[in-house]
Amino acid sequence: MSHTTPRTVAELTDAVLSGAYGPDPKDLAVTSAFWLYHTTRLAGGEVTYHNHYLLLRVGRSFGGCSFEAGELAPDFCENASGETLDTLLRNASTPVRIAALDAYLAQVLPHREAASAEPVALPAGTPEVRARARDAAIAGLLDIEPGAKVALIGVVNPLVAAIRERGGVCLPCDLNLRTTQWGEQVTDDMTEVLKEADAVVATGMTLSNGTFDLILEHCREQGVPLVVYAQTGSAVARAFLSAGAGVTALNAEPFPFSQFSADQTVLYRYRAGEEGS
């Protein structure tokens, strides 16, 4: 396959539709579609996380996208199985397009088969044990000096702690949380933390809320490292790992996600310049 490095999600989608990444999307159909509403509160915490997911299975892989409450109704899934990806990649709903794009790219190259992916086993155990292991794996991708300011776009409390443990100063930003577990203020203005950041850690949720391209552009222009931790669109974020494309490192967690299991599961770490293709 032959393709150039995309600059935006729209460019990536157009390239996939043109066949630049492999098989024609019209030849790949969804075999199962499901909508999940999941809540969780970690022991000792005061915050209940509310998560909504669309999952699309295509062949040997799943595509996933988290979205805000009310953005996509469960009855979308009623007729989604059997739809071809070329149709879903043009859907009016951003979560549907991202899930379809993720499914396509994960089918073409599953994380488990990517030569440059570093498998990291999350231990069996409680949600707290598994969350700390996951967030330590994410923070391990950060190459920062003591005192470096790290914009955290999409706040997960154990990741705030993991950044601190590596000597960073966390600048938290989230559309739904107002304070961290330790009482620090969380801004909902992404530009506020980006302008101060020496490094950026962002969730794959930025793909579904339309801010991913803005973060990419900022990090490219300013030469700021960008680490993405993704359940949403993990294979989509992987497409931006090429040198100069914006993503410095990726912690990819394809479905089934860690919060849905108490057994050992695997996530995959990548670094720019080493991406599988």
C-alpha positions in Angstrom: 0.0 0.0 0.0 1.1 3.6 -0.6 0.1 6.7 1.2 1.4 10.0 2.4 1.3 11.1 6.1 -2.1 12.7 6.8 -2.3 16.1 8.5 -5.9 15.9 9.7 -8.4 13.2 10.4 -10.4 14.3 7.3 -7.3 13.8 5.1 -6.8 10.3 6.6 -10.5 9.4 6.0 -10.2 10.6 2.4 -7.1 8.5 1.9 -8.8 5.4 3.3 -11.8 6.0 1.0 -9.5 6.2 -2.0 -7.9 2.9 -1.1 -4.5 4.3 -0.1 -4.3 2.2 3.0 -5.3 -1.1 1.6 -8.7 -2.7 0.7 -11.6 -0.7 -0.6 -13.8 0.2 2.4 -16.9 -0.8 0.3 -15.6 -4.4 0.5 -15.5 -4.5 4.3 -18.7 -4.8 6.3 -19.6 -4.5 9.9 -20.4 -7.9 11.4 -21.5 -6.6 14.8 -22.3 -3.2 16.3 -22.9 -2.3 19.9 -23.5 0.7 22.1 -22.3 0.7 25.7 -23.1 3.0 28.7 -20.5 2.4 31.4 -20.0 4.1 34.8 -17.2 3.6 37.2 -15.9 5.1 40.5 -12.5 4.0 41.8 -12.1 3.1 45.4 -11.5 6.3 47.5 -12.6 8.5 44.7 -15.5 11.0 44.7 -16.0 11.1 41.0 -18.2 8.8 39.0 -17.1 8.5 35.3 -19.8 8.2 32.8 -18.7 6.7 29.5 -20.6 6.0 26.3 -19.0 3.9 23.5 -19.8 2.8 20.0 -18.1 -0.4 19.0 -18.0 -1.8 15.4 -16.5 -5.2 14.6 -15.0 -5.7 11.1 -13.4 -9.1 10.5 -10.7 -9.7 13.1 -10.7 -6.3 14.8 -13.0 -3.8 16.6 -13.2 0.0 16.0 -14.3 2.1 19.0 -15.3 5.6 19.8 -16.4 7.2 23.1 -18.9 10.0 22.9 -20.8 12.5 25.0 -24.3 11.6 26.4 -27.0 12.1 23.9 -24.7 12.3 20.9 -25.7 8.9 19.5 -28.8 6.8 20.3 -28.6 3.1 21.0 -30.9 2.4 18.1 -28.1 3.3 15.7 -27.0 -0.3 16.1 -30.3 -1.7 14.9 -29.2 -1.5 11.3 -25.5 -1.0 11.5 -24.5 -4.6 11.2 -24.1 -5.4 7.5 -23.3 -1.8 6.6 -20.1 -1.3 4.6 -17.4 0.9 5.9 -17.5 3.3 2.9 -21.0 4.2 4.0 -20.2 4.6 7.7 -17.0 6.7 6.9 -19.4 9.2 5.3 -22.0 9.2 8.2 -23.1 12.5 9.5 -22.1 11.5 13.1 -18.5 12.0 14.1 -18.5 9.0 16.6 -19.7 6.8 13.8 -17.1 8.0 11.4 -14.3 7.6 14.0 -15.4 4.1 15.0 -15.6 3.1 11.3 -12.1 4.6 10.6 -10.7 2.8 13.6 -12.3 -0.5 12.6 -10.8 -0.2 9.1 -7.3 0.6 10.2 -7.3 -2.0 12.9 -8.5 -4.6 10.4 -5.8 -3.7 8.0 -3.1 -3.9 10.7 -4.2 -5.1 14.2 -2.1 -3.8 17.0 -1.2 -7.3 18.0 0.5 -7.7 14.6 2.3 -4.4 14.3 6.0 -5.0 14.4 6.7 -1.7 16.3 4.1 -2.2 18.9 5.4 -2.9 22.4 2.9 -5.1 24.2 2.4 -4.2 27.9 0.5 -6.7 30.0 -1.9 -5.1 32.6 -2.1 -7.4 35.7 -5.1 -9.2 36.8 -6.7 -7.5 39.8 -9.0 -4.7 41.0 -9.9 -1.7 38.8 -7.5 0.4 41.0 -4.6 -1.9 40.4 -5.2 -2.1 36.7 -5.8 1.7 36.3 -2.5 2.4 38.0 -0.6 0.0 35.8 -2.2 1.5 32.7 -1.5 5.0 33.6 2.1 4.2 34.6 2.5 2.7 31.1 1.2 5.9 29.6 3.4 8.1 31.7 6.3 5.9 30.8 6.1 7.3 27.3 6.8 10.8 28.6 10.3 12.0 28.3 10.3 15.1 30.4 12.6 17.1 32.6 11.8 17.7 36.3 9.4 20.6 36.5 8.1 20.3 32.9 4.5 21.4 32.4 2.4 18.6 31.0 -1.1 19.5 29.6 -3.4 16.6 30.4 -6.4 16.8 28.0 -8.9 14.3 29.3 -8.4 13.9 33.1 -7.9 10.5 34.7 -6.8 10.9 38.4 -4.3 8.0 38.4 -2.6 9.6 35.4 -2.4 13.0 37.2 -0.5 11.1 39.9 1.7 9.3 37.4 2.8 12.5 35.8 3.7 14.0 39.2 5.7 10.9 40.0 7.8 11.5 36.9 8.6 15.0 38.1 6.0 16.8 35.8 3.6 19.6 36.7 0.2 18.6 35.5 -2.1 21.1 33.7 -5.5 19.3 33.7 -8.2 20.0 31.1 -11.5 18.2 30.8 -15.0 19.1 29.5 -16.7 17.3 32.4 -14.6 17.3 35.5 -14.1 20.5 37.5 -11.5 19.4 40.0 -9.0 16.5 40.4 -9.2 14.0 43.2 -6.8 16.3 45.1 -8.9 19.4 44.6 -6.9 21.1 41.8 -9.0 23.2 39.4 -9.6 21.6 36.0 -10.1 24.0 33.1 -12.4 23.3 30.2 -10.3 25.6 27.9 -7.8 23.5 26.0 -6.0 26.6 24.6 -5.2 27.7 28.2 -3.2 24.6 29.0 -1.7 24.2 25.5 0.0 27.6 25.5 1.9 26.7 28.8 2.7 23.1 28.0 6.2 21.6 27.5 4.5 18.3 26.6 0.9 17.2 26.0 -0.9 14.0 27.0 -4.3 13.7 25.3 -7.0 11.1 25.3 -8.5 9.5 22.1 -11.8 11.2 23.1 -10.3 14.3 21.4 -11.0 12.4 18.1 -14.7 12.3 18.7 -15.1 15.9 20.0 -13.2 17.4 17.1 -10.2 18.8 19.0 -7.6 16.3 17.9 -6.6 18.2 14.7 -6.1 21.4 16.7 -3.9 19.6 19.2 -1.9 18.0 16.4 -1.4 21.4 14.7 -0.3 23.1 17.9 2.2 20.4 18.7 3.6 20.3 15.2 4.0 24.0 15.0 5.5 24.4 18.5 7.6 21.3 18.5 5.8 20.0 21.6 5.8 16.2 22.3 2.3 14.7 22.1 1.5 11.4 23.8 -2.0 10.0 23.0 -3.7 7.4 25.2 -6.5 5.9 23.2 -9.3 3.5 23.6 -11.2 5.6 21.2 -9.6 5.5 17.8 -6.4 3.8 18.8 -5.6 2.8 15.2 -6.6 6.3 14.0 -4.1 8.0 16.3 -1.4 5.5 15.1 -1.7 6.9 11.6 -0.2 10.2 12.9 2.9 8.7 14.4 5.2 9.3 11.4 8.0 11.9 12.0 6.5 15.4 11.8 2.9 14.2 11.8 2.3 15.4 15.4 2.0 12.3 17.6 5.2 11.5 19.5 4.0 8.4 21.2 0.8 6.3 21.6 -0.6 4.1 24.2 -3.2 2.0 22.3 -5.8 0.0 24.0 -8.1 -1.8 21.6 -11.4 -3.4 22.7 -12.0 -5.2 25.0 -10.9 -2.3 27.2 -9.2 -2.9 30.5 -12.1 -1.7 32.6 -14.2 -4.5 31.3 -12.0 -7.3 32.6 -10.4 -8.4 35.9 -8.0 -10.7 34.1 -4.7 -9.9 32.5 -5.1 -7.9 29.3 -2.7 -6.2 26.8 -2.2 -2.7 25.6 0.3 -1.5 23.0 2.9 1.3 23.1 4.3 3.0 20.1 6.9 5.7 19.5 7.1 8.0 16.5 9.3 6.7 13.7 8.7 3.1 14.8 5.1 2.7 13.7 4.1 -0.6 12.1 2.9 -0.4 8.5 
